Structure formats: C-alpha cells, structure tokens
Amino acid sequence: MKRILITGATSGIGKALCLLYQRRNYDVIACGRNQQALAEIGVLKNVSTLNFDLTDREQVIEALATLPELDVVILNAGSCEYINDAKNFDGDLFARVITTNLIALGYCLQSVLPKIKKGGQLALMGSSASYLPFSRAEAYGASKAGVAYLAKTLAMDLVKDEIHVCLINPGFVKTPLTDKNTFSMPMLISSDKAADYIFKGLLKGKREIHFPAVFTFTLKIFAWLPDFVWSFISTRMINK
Ligand SMILES: NC(=O)c1ccc[n+]([C@@H]2O[C@H](COP(=O)([O-])OP(=O)(O)OC[C@H]3O[C@@H](n4cnc5c(N)ncnc54)[C@H](OP(=O)(O)O)[C@@H]3O)[C@@H](O)[C@H]2O)c1
C-alpha cells in the first residue's frame, strides 16, 4: 500500500485529494488545523491525521518528526488575502500570506524530504495566478511565484535523489478560499474535479499539472506576449 501525506487536507482541494487517495487504497496522512474536520476524515479507513499550524516551525518539526517513509507528498495548504489599497500597503497581510504559502513550505520540506522514498513524488501547490500579475494579488501572486521557482529548482536538485517534483497550477476551483471572492471566476471547477486532475497528473509523472486547460493555456499565451499586452488588458479590466 502506498503512503501519501497531504497538507491542507481539512478543506477544499486538499480534502478532495484526501478522499480520492483514500478511495484508491492509499494510506493517507491528512494534515490541518481544523480539529472537527480532521476528526471527520480521521475515521475513514487508512486515514491518519496530524494537527499543526504550518507557519509555526516548532509545531511542524514536532508533528512530522516521526513520519514513516512516504511515496507521495502534496504540500497543498495555503491561504489568499488581497491588497485592497496598494498605496497604503498592508505589510502584515503581505507577511501572513508569504509565510503561509511560501515560508511554511521550507519548514515542511525540511521534515518531509528525508522521508520520501527513492522514486517518490513531491508536489507543491502553486497557482495559475503566478503566470501573470493580477490586480490586488501582490501578496498571493508573489507567494505563488515563489512556490513555482521553488518547485522548479527542487525538480533539478532532487533528480539525483530520484524524487520527482511536480508543480500544480490550478485555475479557479470552488472552495472556501474562492467562496470569499466577489469577482467573477471564469471556468470555475469543483474541488473533486481538481483532485481528479492532480491524481491523474501525478500518476503520469507530470512536471506541471495545470487545469482547466483552456483557462491555463490562455494565461500562458498572454504570459508569452510582450508585457504591454497584458498591462493594457488588465488596466482596462480594473478600470471597467
Ligand atoms: N481554490 C482555488 O481556486 C485555487 C486556485 C489555485 C491555487 N489554489 C491553492 O490550493 C491550495 C488549497 O486551497 P483551497 O482553495 O482548497 O483552500 P481552502 O479550502 O481554504 O483550504 C486551505 C487549506 O489549507 C490549510 N491551511 C491554511 N493555513 C494553514 C496553516 N497556517 N496551518 C495549517 N494548515 C493551513 C487549511 O487547513 P485548516 O482550515 O485546518 O487550518 C485548509 O485545509 C492553496 O495553496 C491555494 O492557494 C487554490
């Protein structure tokens, strides 16, 4: 039986992944802070839970100290907050988002990498928001751009350890995180559908899993064009 560790397994995409891998007979280690949600998934066959705040280095090290060997690790947990007034920049908000989405990955990597088997997989949750600058996403976009760089460098440096690294870049997925958004979210998909894309992509050994394809390829095309093209379009969108 293969063993997988998933962070952010109490909600949204992480919870859908946890349930999907459990159905596929994986031994699942589900991580999060929400005790009630952890208790609910912890009763499932072959699911064990770990409760810790991944922004607290000591908690992460302690919680993950006695991990068994792992076949797959998905560092999925994350948060999103927007900078509503760039002129009066909220440095605390910026630090919060960067800490949860990027700094905490360092704490997790320190603990989980020694446990991943040769031939195992590490997946980091990025976002298609990192392809292009989006209004109010100074903190979230910067954190996910950092995750993308981290995943791509780890992919090179872990070849010798036979650990395959994958970057996951979703478009909009309906979860408690996006339920807070007040703008329209094109091509929104369910968290079950997102989990299905991720599961299949990891089975195929992809380096980047991005979905839904029409949405992410459109963003990729804009990212290849000269900066002024996206700048023109996004400025028009903001001023609408
Ligand atoms: N939804 C989208 O459209 C979308 C698109 C692109 C990328 N993503 C990325 O996908 C990932 C999952 O997002 P989601 O939409 O599924 O959001 P979600 O439903 O809000 O789930 C976020 C998960 O992260 C965990 N988490 C957050 N802060 C934590 C902390 N300090 N310590 C421990 N766990 C923490 C939460 O656990 P607790 O509640 O138990 O603390 C929860 O399980 C995030 O990295 C997000 O940036 C989402």
The ligand as a Gaussian input file, in Angstrom:
#p B3LYP/6-31G(d) Opt

LIG

0 1
 N       -9.334000      27.361000      -4.938000
 C       -8.666000      27.853000      -5.978000
 O       -9.242000      28.384000      -6.957000
 C       -7.170000      27.718000      -6.026000
 C       -6.528000      28.078000      -7.226000
 C       -5.142000      27.985000      -7.285000
 C       -4.432000      27.518000      -6.193000
 N       -5.092000      27.179000      -5.045000
 C       -4.289000      26.708000      -3.930000
 O       -4.783000      25.450000      -3.489000
 C       -4.482000      25.284000      -2.099000
 C       -5.735000      24.841000      -1.375000
 O       -6.677000      25.892000      -1.496000
 P       -8.244000      25.676000      -1.330000
 O       -8.874000      26.516000      -2.378000
 O       -8.580000      24.237000      -1.232000
 O       -8.473000      26.449000       0.064000
 P       -9.206000      26.075000       1.421000
 O      -10.437000      25.301000       1.169000
 O       -9.302000      27.355000       2.173000
 O       -8.153000      25.108000       2.142000
 C       -6.970000      25.603000       2.650000
 C       -6.330000      24.508000       3.472000
 O       -5.052000      24.980000       3.950000
 C       -4.962000      24.748000       5.322000
 N       -4.186000      25.785000       5.983000
 C       -4.201000      27.128000       5.737000
 N       -3.395000      27.763000       6.590000
 C       -2.835000      26.813000       7.369000
 C       -1.907000      26.840000       8.445000
 N       -1.378000      28.002000       8.890000
 N       -1.554000      25.679000       9.021000
 C       -2.088000      24.509000       8.596000
 N       -2.954000      24.412000       7.583000
 C       -3.331000      25.547000       6.994000
 C       -6.398000      24.774000       5.834000
 O       -6.445000      23.989000       6.996000
 P       -7.254000      24.422000       8.337000
 O       -8.512000      25.091000       7.873000
 O       -7.480000      23.113000       9.012000
 O       -6.350000      25.340000       9.062000
 C       -7.155000      24.128000       4.691000
 O       -7.166000      22.728000       4.835000
 C       -3.904000      26.627000      -1.622000
 O       -2.498000      26.566000      -1.615000
 C       -4.368000      27.595000      -2.693000
 O       -3.534000      28.722000      -2.799000
 C       -6.441000      27.269000      -4.943000

